Amino acid sequence: MGWRQTYRLRLQRKRYLIRAFRKRREMKPVVNRTALIRPRDTLVFVTARNERVRLPYFLRYYREMGVDHFLFVDNDSDDGSREYLAEQPDVSVWSTRASYKRARFGMDWMNWLLRRYGRGHWCLTVDPDEFFIYPFCDTRPIRALTDWLETCAYPSFPAMLLDMYPKGPIDAQPYHEGQDPFEIACWFDAGNYTISKNGLHQNLWIQGGPRARVFFPDAPFAAPSLNKIPLVKWRRGYVYISSTHMLLPRKLNKTYDEWGGERAAGCLLHAKFLSPLSAKVSEELTRREHYANSREYRAYSEHLSGQPDLWCKWSERYINWRQLEIIGLMSKGNWA
């Protein structure tokens, strides 16, 4: 990499760190329990809006995984999310009424909290509809994974976003509070993915799955990206630059082996396609706070009126992480 690119990346990182520092003023603490965080605790960072129905299962899922503390930014919820989170003994909550879009879709807020509270910790940054799975997650807590990553001197861990969906119309079967979303959305695309490499930031770029197949059939390269790096041993000066798709310094994005080996990788089971998705789409189209003038939500709106069925004859029913490893969507690498 030439000196011009090096200089460009240094300026980019500095700019995003400054943005995060400035945007901290937009967040007001509702309840701050970060004094309870211990040196080796694993932390989860989340930006959420009106996700009350999802929160009980989300918290239970990650608690059972071994997560020690949750740091939430509530973006002006009016469904009781903020109040519910404030009652949880292992949750710290900040509230903001500021623009999600102008905070780089929440990442300025996340970068500040990561810088302030995440340093020295393994930090998992996810959305309320994302459920992290990793090799041996059915028998080993997340600390087993982070201990192994430290032994290998890997500072970050990737996870492909795997869109899960029901069989039949998306809104046909209602989702109930506390329910495992994958009792309903238990299907996924085993193939239909493209992968390329970002030359500047060195991260992989993955697209495809049901969103490309159904909502962007004529423009698959406009479909949402599925590559994420959600788990990072956070250090001073680290910054997410595009959701959790990529970070700086760019060494954090090289979560793959270029010499013929295979690095461990996980998945994020994505429970977006659940009832009441139509109501959520309508709300977000009114707010217009999402990426590319809410292009993704406009595509959802155009198709949801026809009650689309994302299921097709090539759909696979989810069983466990080993199934995904056999298919090639995740890997245990050399972790035995």
Backbone as numpy.savetxt, mean C-alpha at the origin, in Angstrom:
# Nx Ny Nz CAx CAy CAz Cx Cy Cz
25.58 5.97 -13.52 24.74 7.16 -13.52 25.62 8.40 -13.52
25.33 9.35 -14.43 26.13 10.56 -14.54 25.87 11.54 -13.42
26.72 12.57 -13.36 26.62 13.53 -12.27 25.32 14.34 -12.36
24.83 14.56 -13.59 23.58 15.31 -13.73 22.40 14.57 -13.10
22.33 13.25 -13.34 21.27 12.47 -12.73 21.41 12.41 -11.22
22.65 12.26 -10.76 22.89 12.24 -9.31 22.43 13.54 -8.67
22.77 14.65 -9.31 22.38 15.97 -8.80 20.85 16.13 -8.83
20.23 15.66 -9.91 18.77 15.74 -10.04 18.07 14.96 -8.93
18.56 13.76 -8.63 17.94 12.94 -7.59 18.16 13.55 -6.20
19.33 14.15 -6.00 19.60 14.79 -4.71 18.64 15.97 -4.49
18.41 16.75 -5.55 17.48 17.86 -5.44 16.05 17.38 -5.23
15.69 16.31 -5.91 14.34 15.75 -5.77 14.11 15.29 -4.34
15.07 14.59 -3.78 14.91 14.12 -2.41 14.81 15.30 -1.44
15.63 16.29 -1.63 15.60 17.46 -0.75 14.26 18.17 -0.85
13.72 18.27 -2.07 12.44 18.95 -2.27 11.31 18.23 -1.55
11.29 16.90 -1.62 10.22 16.16 -0.97 10.36 16.16 0.55
11.57 16.19 1.04 11.76 16.30 2.49 11.28 17.66 2.99
11.54 18.71 2.23 11.07 20.04 2.61 9.55 20.10 2.58
8.96 19.50 1.54 7.49 19.46 1.46 6.90 18.78 2.69
7.47 17.65 3.09 6.97 16.93 4.25 7.07 17.79 5.51
8.18 18.50 5.65 8.37 19.36 6.81 7.31 20.46 6.85
7.00 21.03 5.70 6.00 22.09 5.65 4.59 21.56 5.88
4.30 20.40 5.31 2.95 19.86 5.39 2.62 19.32 6.79
3.61 19.20 7.65 3.34 18.71 9.01 2.34 19.63 9.71
2.31 20.92 9.34 1.42 21.87 9.98 -0.05 21.59 9.67
-0.31 20.82 8.62 -1.69 20.52 8.25 -2.31 19.45 9.15
-1.47 18.74 9.89 -1.95 17.63 10.72 -2.03 18.06 12.19
-3.16 17.74 12.81 -3.35 18.02 14.22 -3.51 16.69 14.96
-2.78 16.49 16.06 -2.90 15.21 16.78 -4.28 15.06 17.42
-4.89 13.92 17.21 -6.12 13.56 17.91 -5.75 12.84 19.20
-4.89 11.83 19.06 -4.30 11.16 20.21 -2.93 10.65 19.78
-1.91 11.00 20.54 -0.54 10.63 20.21 0.01 9.72 21.30
0.09 8.43 20.95 0.58 7.43 21.90 1.98 6.94 21.50
2.70 7.72 20.71 4.00 7.27 20.22 5.03 7.11 21.32
4.78 7.66 22.49 5.69 7.45 23.62 5.73 5.98 24.03
4.72 5.21 23.62 4.67 3.79 23.94 5.52 2.95 23.00
6.00 3.54 21.89 6.77 2.78 20.91 8.14 2.42 21.49
8.46 1.13 21.41 9.74 0.62 21.91 10.75 0.51 20.78
12.04 0.41 21.09 13.08 0.47 20.05 12.93 -0.53 18.91
12.46 -1.75 19.15 12.40 -2.76 18.09 10.99 -2.95 17.54
10.08 -2.07 17.87 8.71 -2.23 17.42 8.58 -2.07 15.91
7.65 -2.84 15.34 7.28 -2.72 13.93 6.07 -1.81 13.84
6.12 -0.85 12.92 5.09 0.18 12.83 4.36 0.12 11.50
3.07 0.47 11.53 2.26 0.58 10.31 1.80 2.03 10.17
1.95 2.59 8.95 1.57 3.97 8.65 0.46 3.95 7.60
-0.60 4.73 7.86 -1.79 4.69 7.01 -2.40 6.08 6.86
-2.83 6.41 5.65 -3.71 7.55 5.42 -5.10 7.00 5.09
-6.13 7.52 5.74 -7.47 6.95 5.56 -8.52 8.05 5.55
-9.62 7.74 4.86 -10.79 8.63 4.87 -12.04 7.74 4.77
-12.92 7.86 5.73 -14.20 7.15 5.73 -14.03 5.65 5.48
-13.20 5.02 6.33 -12.94 3.58 6.22 -13.39 2.84 7.48
-14.38 3.40 8.18 -14.78 2.83 9.47 -15.12 1.34 9.38
-15.82 0.94 8.33 -16.26 -0.45 8.23 -15.09 -1.40 8.04
-13.98 -0.92 7.48 -12.82 -1.77 7.22 -11.88 -1.88 8.43
-11.92 -0.91 9.32 -10.87 -0.78 10.32 -10.76 -1.94 11.31
-11.86 -2.50 11.82 -11.69 -3.60 12.80 -10.91 -4.78 12.25
-11.23 -5.22 11.03 -10.48 -6.36 10.49 -9.05 -5.96 10.14
-8.87 -4.76 9.59 -7.53 -4.28 9.25 -6.62 -4.31 10.47
-7.08 -3.77 11.59 -6.26 -3.74 12.80 -6.01 -5.15 13.33
-7.04 -5.99 13.32 -6.86 -7.36 13.81 -5.85 -8.12 12.95
-5.94 -7.95 11.65 -5.05 -8.64 10.73 -3.59 -8.32 11.04
-3.28 -7.03 11.18 -1.89 -6.64 11.40 -1.43 -6.87 12.83
-2.34 -6.80 13.78 -1.97 -7.18 15.15 -1.55 -8.64 15.21
-2.32 -9.50 14.56 -1.99 -10.92 14.56 -0.68 -11.20 13.84
-0.30 -10.34 12.91 0.97 -10.47 12.20 2.14 -10.10 13.10
1.88 -9.30 14.13 2.94 -8.89 15.04 3.27 -7.42 15.01
2.44 -6.62 14.34 2.65 -5.17 14.33 2.41 -4.62 15.73
3.26 -3.66 16.14 3.20 -3.14 17.51 2.45 -1.83 17.65
2.51 -0.97 16.60 1.87 0.34 16.74 1.44 0.82 15.36
0.29 1.53 15.33 -0.27 2.08 14.09 -0.27 3.60 14.17
0.13 4.24 13.07 0.09 5.69 12.98 -0.80 6.06 11.80
-1.96 6.67 12.10 -2.97 7.01 11.11 -3.04 8.51 10.90
-3.23 8.90 9.64 -3.67 10.26 9.31 -5.09 10.12 8.80
-6.03 10.74 9.51 -7.42 10.72 9.09 -7.72 11.99 8.30
-8.11 11.80 7.04 -8.34 12.95 6.15 -9.82 13.33 6.15
-10.24 13.93 7.27 -11.57 14.54 7.37 -12.70 13.53 7.22
-12.57 12.40 7.88 -13.64 11.40 7.85 -14.88 11.92 8.58
-16.05 11.49 8.12 -17.30 11.85 8.80 -18.13 10.61 9.11
-17.47 9.43 9.14 -18.18 8.17 9.39 -17.81 7.53 10.73
-17.09 8.27 11.57 -16.69 7.73 12.86 -15.33 7.07 12.89
-14.61 7.11 11.77 -13.27 6.48 11.71 -12.33 7.07 12.74
-12.28 8.39 12.80 -11.34 9.07 13.69 -11.62 8.71 15.15
-12.89 8.71 15.52 -13.26 8.41 16.90 -12.94 6.95 17.25
-13.19 6.06 16.32 -12.90 4.65 16.55 -11.41 4.43 16.74
-10.60 5.02 15.87 -9.15 4.86 15.97 -8.61 5.44 17.27
-9.17 6.56 17.69 -8.69 7.21 18.91 -8.90 6.33 20.14
-9.83 5.39 20.08 -10.11 4.51 21.21 -9.16 3.32 21.28
-8.38 3.08 20.22 -7.53 1.90 20.17 -6.21 2.15 20.91
-5.81 1.29 21.83 -4.65 1.55 22.68 -3.31 1.51 21.95
-3.24 0.91 20.78 -1.98 0.82 20.04 -1.99 1.68 18.79
-2.84 2.72 18.78 -2.99 3.59 17.61 -2.74 5.04 18.00
-1.98 5.75 17.17 -1.85 7.20 17.26 -2.53 7.79 16.02
-3.27 8.88 16.21 -4.07 9.44 15.12 -3.83 10.93 14.99
-3.64 11.35 13.74 -3.61 12.76 13.39 -4.77 13.04 12.44
-5.30 14.24 12.49 -6.42 14.61 11.64 -6.05 15.81 10.77
-6.57 15.81 9.56 -6.36 16.95 8.67 -7.57 17.12 7.77
-7.91 18.35 7.49 -8.95 18.68 6.52 -8.34 19.19 5.23
-7.01 19.17 5.16 -6.31 19.69 3.98 -6.49 18.77 2.78
-6.10 19.28 1.62 -6.26 18.55 0.37 -5.34 17.34 0.30
-5.92 16.17 0.09 -5.17 14.93 -0.14 -4.30 15.06 -1.39
-4.86 15.65 -2.42 -4.15 15.82 -3.68 -2.93 16.73 -3.52
-3.10 17.84 -2.81 -2.01 18.80 -2.65 -0.95 18.31 -1.67
-1.25 17.26 -0.95 -0.24 16.62 -0.10 0.39 15.44 -0.83
0.39 15.52 -2.15 0.90 14.43 -3.01 0.21 13.12 -2.64
-1.14 13.21 -2.59 -1.97 12.04 -2.33 -1.58 11.37 -1.00
-1.36 12.25 -0.02 -1.09 11.81 1.34 0.35 11.49 1.66
1.22 11.45 0.65 2.59 11.02 0.91 3.41 12.06 1.65
3.08 13.34 1.52 3.79 14.35 2.32 3.52 14.13 3.81
2.29 13.78 4.15 1.95 13.50 5.55 2.68 12.25 6.03
2.66 11.22 5.19 3.34 9.97 5.57 4.84 10.20 5.74
5.44 10.93 4.82 6.88 11.16 4.91 7.27 11.90 6.19
6.40 12.81 6.63 6.72 13.50 7.88 6.64 12.56 9.08
5.56 11.76 9.14 5.43 10.84 10.27 6.52 9.78 10.26
6.90 9.32 9.07 7.99 8.36 8.97 9.30 8.97 9.45
9.53 10.22 9.07 10.76 10.89 9.49 10.77 11.14 11.01
9.60 11.51 11.53 9.52 11.88 12.94 9.51 10.67 13.87
8.77 9.60 13.48 8.58 8.48 14.39 9.12 7.15 13.87
9.43 7.07 12.59 9.81 5.79 12.01 11.29 5.48 12.02
12.12 6.45 12.29 13.57 6.24 12.19 14.03 5.11 13.11
14.77 4.17 12.52 15.28 3.04 13.27 14.32 1.88 13.38
13.11 2.04 12.83 12.09 0.99 12.90 11.82 0.43 11.51
11.36 -0.82 11.49 10.79 -1.37 10.27 9.38 -0.80 10.16
9.12 -0.12 9.03 7.87 0.61 8.83 7.14 0.06 7.62
5.88 -0.27 7.82 5.03 -0.79 6.75 4.00 0.28 6.42
4.05 0.80 5.20 3.15 1.87 4.78 2.13 1.29 3.80
0.87 1.29 4.20 -0.18 0.63 3.42 -1.46 1.47 3.45
-2.40 1.10 2.56 -3.75 1.67 2.58 -4.66 0.75 3.39
-5.83 1.25 3.80 -6.73 0.41 4.61 -7.28 -0.81 3.88
-7.13 -0.85 2.56 -7.61 -2.02 1.80 -6.46 -2.89 1.30
-5.27 -2.74 1.90 -4.10 -3.52 1.50 -3.66 -4.42 2.66
-3.47 -5.70 2.33 -3.13 -6.69 3.35 -1.85 -7.41 2.94
-0.81 -7.14 3.69 0.55 -7.60 3.39 0.67 -9.10 3.67
1.22 -9.82 2.68 1.60 -11.21 2.91 3.04 -11.39 2.46
3.73 -12.30 3.10 5.16 -12.53 2.83 5.43 -14.02 3.01
6.55 -14.52 2.57 6.84 -15.95 2.72 6.74 -16.39 4.19
6.09 -17.50 4.40 5.92 -18.09 5.73 5.05 -17.25 6.67
4.24 -16.33 6.11 3.42 -15.47 6.97 2.38 -16.25 7.75
2.10 -17.48 7.35 1.13 -18.29 8.07 1.73 -18.94 9.32
3.05 -18.93 9.44 3.71 -19.57 10.59 4.73 -18.67 11.28
5.13 -17.57 10.66 6.17 -16.71 11.24 5.67 -15.27 11.35
5.91 -14.61 12.49 5.50 -13.22 12.64 6.36 -12.31 11.77
5.91 -11.08 11.63 6.63 -10.15 10.76 8.04 -9.87 11.27
8.26 -10.00 12.57 9.62 -9.78 13.08 10.60 -10.83 12.56
10.12 -12.04 12.29 10.99 -13.05 11.69 11.47 -12.58 10.32
10.57 -11.96 9.56 10.96 -11.42 8.26 11.95 -10.28 8.41
11.67 -9.33 9.29 12.56 -8.17 9.42 13.92 -8.57 9.99
13.95 -9.55 10.89 15.23 -10.03 11.41 16.06 -10.64 10.28
15.40 -11.41 9.41 16.11 -12.02 8.28 16.59 -10.95 7.30
15.78 -9.94 7.04 16.18 -8.85 6.15 17.41 -8.13 6.70
17.45 -7.93 8.00 18.61 -7.27 8.60 19.84 -8.15 8.50
19.68 -9.45 8.68 20.81 -10.37 8.53 21.40 -10.31 7.13
20.52 -10.14 6.14 20.95 -10.06 4.73 21.34 -8.64 4.32
21.20 -7.67 5.23 21.49 -6.26 4.95 20.59 -5.71 3.84
19.33 -6.18 3.83 18.33 -5.64 2.89 17.52 -4.57 3.62
17.58 -3.32 3.18 16.87 -2.25 3.90 15.41 -2.11 3.51
14.95 -2.83 2.48 13.58 -2.67 2.01 13.08 -3.99 1.43
11.76 -4.10 1.35 11.15 -5.36 0.91 9.96 -5.04 0.02
9.91 -5.62 -1.21 8.85 -5.27 -2.16 7.62 -6.16 -2.01
6.51 -5.69 -2.53 5.28 -6.47 -2.54 4.43 -6.01 -3.71
4.11 -6.93 -4.59 3.23 -6.62 -5.72 1.79 -6.50 -5.22
1.11 -5.46 -5.69 -0.29 -5.27 -5.36 -1.14 -6.24 -6.19
-1.85 -7.13 -5.51 -2.64 -8.15 -6.18 -4.12 -7.85 -5.98
-4.77 -7.40 -7.05 -6.18 -7.04 -6.97 -7.03 -8.29 -6.78
-7.82 -8.30 -5.71 -8.72 -9.40 -5.39 -10.15 -8.97 -5.73
-10.97 -9.92 -6.14 -12.33 -9.57 -6.55 -13.27 -10.74 -6.33
-14.59 -10.47 -6.25 -15.57 -11.53 -6.09 -15.96 -12.12 -7.44
-16.68 -13.19 -7.39 -17.30 -13.74 -8.59 -18.72 -13.19 -8.67
-19.01 -12.47 -9.76 -20.28 -11.80 -9.88 -20.13 -10.30 -9.70
-21.21 -9.53 -9.78 -21.14 -8.08 -9.63 -20.49 -7.67 -8.31
-19.69 -6.62 -8.35 -18.89 -6.21 -7.19 -19.75 -5.87 -5.99
-20.87 -5.18 -6.21 -21.72 -4.73 -5.11 -22.81 -5.73 -4.73
-22.77 -6.92 -5.31 -23.85 -7.88 -5.08 -23.86 -8.41 -3.66
-22.70 -8.62 -3.08 -22.61 -9.19 -1.73 -22.05 -8.14 -0.78
-22.83 -7.68 0.18 -22.37 -6.61 1.08 -21.25 -7.07 1.99
-20.33 -6.15 2.27 -19.25 -6.42 3.21 -19.66 -5.91 4.58
-19.45 -6.72 5.61 -19.85 -6.35 6.97 -18.62 -6.05 7.83
-18.78 -5.12 8.74 -17.70 -4.73 9.64 -17.12 -5.94 10.37
-15.78 -6.03 10.36 -15.09 -7.11 11.04 -14.91 -8.36 10.20
-15.52 -8.40 9.04 -15.46 -9.58 8.19 -14.13 -9.63 7.44
-13.61 -10.84 7.23 -12.45 -11.04 6.37 -12.88 -10.71 4.94
-12.31 -9.68 4.31 -12.77 -9.29 2.97 -12.54 -10.38 1.92
-11.62 -11.29 2.20 -11.30 -12.31 1.21 -12.22 -13.53 1.31
-13.19 -13.45 2.21 -14.31 -14.39 2.14 -15.19 -14.07 0.94
-15.18 -12.81 0.52 -15.97 -12.36 -0.63 -15.07 -12.19 -1.86
-14.04 -11.37 -1.71 -13.12 -11.09 -2.82 -11.97 -12.09 -2.77
-12.24 -13.30 -3.25 -11.27 -14.39 -3.10 -10.64 -14.82 -4.42
-10.83 -14.05 -5.48 -10.31 -14.39 -6.81 -9.26 -13.38 -7.25
-8.34 -13.80 -8.11 -7.30 -12.91 -8.63 -6.86 -13.39 -10.00
-6.17 -12.50 -10.73 -5.59 -12.86 -12.03 -4.21 -13.47 -11.80
-4.01 -14.68 -12.28 -2.72 -15.34 -12.10 -1.69 -14.86 -13.12
-2.16 -14.31 -14.22 -1.25 -13.81 -15.26 -1.68 -12.43 -15.71
-1.37 -12.09 -16.95 -1.82 -10.81 -17.51 -1.10 -9.62 -16.87
0.24 -9.75 -16.66 1.01 -8.66 -16.07 2.21 -8.32 -16.95
2.54 -7.04 -16.97 3.74 -6.59 -17.68 4.69 -5.98 -16.66
5.98 -6.09 -16.94 6.99 -5.57 -16.01 8.11 -4.90 -16.79
8.55 -3.76 -16.30 9.66 -3.03 -16.91 10.48 -2.39 -15.79
11.57 -1.77 -16.16 12.46 -1.16 -15.17 12.57 0.33 -15.41
12.43 1.09 -14.33 12.61 2.54 -14.38 14.11 2.83 -14.36
14.62 3.38 -15.46 16.05 3.58 -15.57 16.62 4.58 -14.59
15.84 5.61 -14.25 16.34 6.65 -13.35 16.30 6.21 -11.89
15.15 5.72 -11.46 14.98 5.39 -10.04 15.27 3.93 -9.72
15.45 3.10 -10.76 15.87 1.71 -10.62 14.79 0.78 -10.05
13.56 1.25 -9.91 12.50 0.37 -9.43 11.84 -0.36 -10.60
11.22 -1.48 -10.29 10.44 -2.20 -11.29 9.06 -1.55 -11.41
8.46 -1.68 -12.61 7.14 -1.10 -12.86 6.23 -2.21 -13.38
5.17 -2.51 -12.62 4.28 -3.62 -12.95 2.87 -3.10 -13.20
2.24 -3.58 -14.26 0.86 -3.23 -14.56 0.12 -4.48 -15.03
-1.20 -4.40 -15.03 -1.99 -5.52 -15.50 -3.07 -5.90 -14.51
-3.48 -7.17 -14.55 -4.52 -7.65 -13.66 -5.90 -7.20 -14.09
-6.89 -7.36 -13.22 -8.26 -7.05 -13.61 -8.52 -5.58 -13.91
-7.78 -4.68 -13.27 -8.02 -3.27 -13.56 -7.61 -2.91 -14.98
-6.48 -3.45 -15.45 -6.09 -3.23 -16.84 -7.04 -3.97 -17.78
-7.42 -5.17 -17.41 -8.24 -6.03 -18.27 -9.65 -5.50 -18.46
-10.25 -4.96 -17.38 -11.66 -4.55 -17.43 -11.84 -3.05 -17.56
-11.07 -2.27 -16.79 -11.29 -0.83 -16.75 -10.42 -0.04 -17.72
-9.31 -0.63 -18.17 -8.43 0.05 -19.13 -8.10 -0.88 -20.30
-9.11 -1.51 -20.91 -8.81 -2.50 -21.96 -8.17 -1.90 -23.20
-8.46 -0.63 -23.48 -7.91 0.01 -24.68 -6.65 0.82 -24.39
-6.30 0.94 -23.13 -5.10 1.70 -22.76 -4.47 1.05 -21.53
-3.98 -0.18 -21.67 -3.46 -0.90 -20.49 -2.30 -0.20 -19.81
-1.54 0.62 -20.56 -0.40 1.31 -19.94 -0.84 2.52 -19.12
-2.14 2.83 -19.17 -2.69 3.87 -18.30 -3.26 3.28 -17.03
-3.25 1.96 -16.93 -3.77 1.29 -15.73 -2.88 1.57 -14.53
-3.41 1.47 -13.32 -2.61 1.73 -12.11 -1.40 0.80 -12.03
-0.33 1.31 -11.45 0.86 0.50 -11.25 0.68 -0.38 -10.02
1.26 -1.56 -10.08 1.07 -2.57 -9.04 2.33 -2.82 -8.22
3.43 -2.21 -8.59 4.68 -2.41 -7.84 4.70 -1.51 -6.61
5.07 -2.08 -5.48 5.15 -1.31 -4.24 6.34 -1.79 -3.42
6.85 -0.87 -2.60 7.91 -1.19 -1.64 7.41 -0.71 -0.28
6.53 -1.47 0.34 5.85 -0.98 1.54 6.63 -1.11 2.84
7.62 -2.02 2.87 8.32 -2.32 4.13 9.75 -1.82 4.05
10.11 -0.89 4.93 11.43 -0.24 4.90 11.95 -0.07 6.31
13.23 -0.34 6.50 13.91 0.01 7.76 14.28 1.49 7.64
13.47 2.35 8.26 13.52 3.78 7.96 14.75 4.45 8.56
15.31 5.34 7.76 16.46 6.13 8.18 16.22 7.60 7.86
16.94 8.45 8.55 16.86 9.89 8.29 17.25 10.16 6.84
16.46 10.93 6.14 16.76 11.26 4.75 16.05 10.39 3.74
15.39 9.30 4.19 14.60 8.49 3.27 13.30 9.24 2.95
12.76 8.99 1.75 11.52 9.66 1.36 10.84 8.86 0.25
9.53 8.70 0.39 8.73 8.15 -0.71 8.50 9.27 -1.72
8.65 8.95 -3.00 8.48 9.99 -4.02 7.27 9.77 -4.91
6.69 8.58 -4.92 5.49 8.32 -5.72 4.70 7.21 -5.03
3.73 7.61 -4.19 3.03 6.65 -3.34 4.11 5.78 -2.69
3.87 4.47 -2.60 4.93 3.57 -2.12 5.57 2.82 -3.28
5.43 3.37 -4.48 6.00 2.72 -5.66 7.53 2.85 -5.70
8.06 3.96 -5.20 9.51 4.14 -5.22 9.93 5.17 -4.19
11.23 5.07 -3.82 11.79 5.90 -2.77 13.11 6.51 -3.22
13.61 7.40 -2.41 14.98 7.88 -2.49 15.57 7.77 -1.09
16.87 7.42 -0.99 17.80 7.12 -2.08 17.40 5.87 -2.86
17.81 5.84 -4.10 17.28 4.83 -5.01 17.78 3.41 -4.72
18.77 3.25 -3.86 19.20 1.91 -3.48 18.05 1.12 -2.86
17.08 1.84 -2.26 15.94 1.19 -1.64 15.02 0.55 -2.67
15.11 0.99 -3.93 14.26 0.46 -4.99 14.82 -0.81 -5.62
16.07 -1.12 -5.37 16.70 -2.29 -5.99 16.43 -3.52 -5.13
15.19 -3.96 -5.20 14.74 -5.09 -4.40 14.74 -6.38 -5.21
15.58 -6.45 -6.21 15.65 -7.60 -7.11 17.12 -7.91 -7.37
17.39 -9.10 -7.87 18.75 -9.53 -8.17 18.96 -9.49 -9.68
19.93 -8.73 -10.13 20.19 -8.59 -11.57 21.13 -9.66 -12.10
21.57 -10.56 -11.25 22.61 -11.52 -11.67 22.09 -12.95 -11.71
20.81 -13.10 -11.95 20.27 -14.44 -12.15 19.69 -15.08 -10.91
19.87 -14.47 -9.74 19.29 -15.00 -8.52 17.85 -14.53 -8.37
17.28 -14.83 -7.24 15.90 -14.43 -6.98 15.79 -13.93 -5.55
15.42 -12.65 -5.39 15.24 -12.06 -4.07 13.85 -12.36 -3.55
13.72 -12.41 -2.25 12.41 -12.61 -1.64 11.51 -11.41 -1.92
10.23 -11.69 -2.08 9.25 -10.64 -2.34 7.88 -11.11 -1.86
7.04 -10.17 -1.49 5.71 -10.50 -1.01 4.62 -9.99 -1.92
3.42 -9.92 -1.39 2.27 -9.36 -2.10 1.45 -8.51 -1.13
0.69 -7.60 -1.69 -0.33 -6.87 -0.96 -1.67 -7.29 -1.55
-2.44 -8.07 -0.80 -3.76 -8.43 -1.27 -4.64 -7.18 -1.20
-5.21 -6.80 -2.34 -5.90 -5.52 -2.47 -7.41 -5.75 -2.46
-8.06 -5.32 -1.39 -9.49 -5.57 -1.20 -10.33 -4.35 -1.60
-9.98 -3.72 -2.71 -10.74 -2.55 -3.18 -12.11 -2.94 -3.72
-12.19 -4.08 -4.42 -13.40 -4.41 -5.16 -14.41 -5.15 -4.29
-14.96 -4.38 -3.35 -15.97 -4.86 -2.41 -17.07 -3.82 -2.31
-18.27 -4.28 -1.99 -19.36 -3.36 -1.68 -18.98 -2.58 -0.41
-19.24 -1.27 -0.34 -19.94 -0.44 -1.32 -18.99 0.36 -2.21
-18.38 -0.26 -3.20 -17.43 0.43 -4.07 -18.10 1.55 -4.84
-19.32 1.33 -5.32 -20.00 2.36 -6.13 -20.16 3.66 -5.36
-20.52 3.57 -4.09 -20.68 4.77 -3.27 -19.34 5.47 -3.07
-18.28 4.69 -2.89 -16.94 5.26 -2.73 -16.50 5.97 -4.00
-16.77 5.38 -5.16 -16.40 5.98 -6.43 -17.13 7.31 -6.62
-18.42 7.34 -6.31 -19.20 8.58 -6.45 -18.63 9.68 -5.58
-18.26 9.33 -4.34 -17.69 10.32 -3.42 -16.38 10.86 -3.95
-15.51 9.98 -4.44 -14.19 10.42 -4.89 -14.27 11.20 -6.20
-15.24 10.91 -7.04 -15.41 11.70 -8.25 -15.86 13.12 -7.91
-16.64 13.26 -6.87 -17.07 14.58 -6.43 -15.89 15.35 -5.83
-15.06 14.67 -5.05 -13.93 15.33 -4.39 -12.80 15.66 -5.36
-12.58 14.79 -6.36 -11.51 14.96 -7.35 -10.15 15.18 -6.69
-9.83 14.29 -5.76 -8.60 14.41 -4.99 -7.58 13.34 -5.36
-7.85 12.56 -6.41 -6.96 11.47 -6.74 -6.11 11.77 -7.98
-5.15 10.90 -8.19 -4.12 11.07 -9.22 -4.72 11.23 -10.61
-4.07 12.10 -11.44 -4.44 12.31 -12.84 -5.91 12.69 -12.98
-6.33 13.66 -12.18 -7.72 14.14 -12.22 -8.70 12.99 -12.00
-8.35 12.10 -11.08 -9.18 10.94 -10.73 -9.47 10.04 -11.92
-8.48 9.86 -12.78 -8.64 9.03 -13.98 -9.10 7.62 -13.64
-8.49 7.06 -12.61 -8.84 5.70 -12.23 -10.30 5.62 -11.80
-10.76 6.58 -11.01 -12.14 6.55 -10.53 -13.13 6.86 -11.64
-12.74 7.66 -12.62 -13.61 7.89 -13.77 -13.80 6.60 -14.57
-12.71 5.83 -14.68 -12.83 4.53 -15.38 -13.75 3.59 -14.61
-13.64 3.58 -13.27 -14.53 2.75 -12.48 -15.98 3.16 -12.71
-16.24 4.47 -12.68 -17.60 4.97 -12.82 -18.22 4.57 -14.15
-17.43 4.64 -15.21 -17.94 4.32 -16.54 -18.37 2.86 -16.64
-17.68 1.98 -15.92 -17.95 0.55 -16.05 -18.90 0.01 -14.98
-18.89 0.63 -13.79 -19.69 0.08 -12.69 -21.19 0.16 -12.95
-21.61 1.11 -13.76 -23.04 1.22 -14.06 -23.57 -0.03 -14.75
-22.68 -0.75 -15.43 -23.07 -1.99 -16.09 -22.91 -3.22 -15.23
-22.64 -3.03 -13.93 -22.46 -4.15 -13.00 -21.47 -5.19 -13.54
-20.22 -4.77 -13.79 -19.26 -5.69 -14.39 -18.88 -6.83 -13.45
-18.55 -7.95 -14.03 -18.05 -9.11 -13.30 -16.57 -9.23 -13.64
-15.70 -9.01 -12.66 -14.26 -9.09 -12.93 -13.78 -10.52 -13.11
-14.59 -11.46 -12.66 -14.22 -12.87 -12.78 -14.22 -13.30 -14.25
-13.26 -14.14 -14.60 -13.22 -14.71 -15.94 -12.74 -16.16 -15.82
-12.72 -16.87 -16.91 -12.39 -18.30 -16.84 -10.94 -18.56 -16.46
-10.10 -17.52 -16.49 -8.71 -17.67 -16.09 -8.46 -17.24 -14.64
-9.51 -16.82 -13.96 -9.36 -16.38 -12.57 -8.95 -17.55 -11.68
-8.13 -17.23 -10.67 -7.69 -18.23 -9.69 -8.29 -17.89 -8.32
-8.69 -18.91 -7.60 -9.18 -18.70 -6.24 -7.99 -18.72 -5.27
-7.92 -17.70 -4.42 -6.77 -17.57 -3.51 -6.80 -18.64 -2.43
-5.63 -19.25 -2.20 -5.48 -20.26 -1.15 -4.52 -19.77 -0.08
-3.27 -19.52 -0.47 -2.28 -19.06 0.50 -1.05 -18.53 -0.26
-0.04 -18.10 0.51 1.15 -17.49 -0.10 1.92 -18.49 -0.94
1.89 -19.76 -0.56 2.63 -20.77 -1.33 2.07 -20.89 -2.75
0.78 -20.77 -2.88 0.16 -20.77 -4.20 0.71 -19.62 -5.06
0.83 -18.43 -4.46 1.34 -17.27 -5.20 2.80 -17.46 -5.57
3.56 -18.15 -4.71 4.96 -18.42 -5.04 5.06 -19.38 -6.22
4.23 -20.40 -6.25 4.24 -21.37 -7.35 3.90 -20.67 -8.66
2.94 -19.76 -8.62 2.55 -19.02 -9.82 3.64 -18.06 -10.26
4.42 -17.55 -9.31 5.50 -16.63 -9.62 5.19 -15.19 -9.28
4.16 -14.94 -8.46 3.79 -13.58 -8.09 4.52 -13.11 -6.84
5.13 -14.03 -6.10 5.98 -13.68 -4.96 7.03 -14.76 -4.81
8.00 -14.54 -3.92 9.11 -15.47 -3.79 9.67 -15.47 -2.38
10.13 -16.64 -1.93 10.82 -16.70 -0.65 12.31 -16.51 -0.82
12.79 -16.41 -2.08 14.21 -16.21 -2.33 15.06 -17.25 -1.64
16.05 -16.81 -0.88 16.92 -17.75 -0.15 16.57 -17.81 1.33
15.36 -17.35 1.67 14.91 -17.44 3.06 14.32 -18.83 3.28
14.95 -19.59 4.13 14.52 -20.98 4.35 13.76 -21.12 5.65
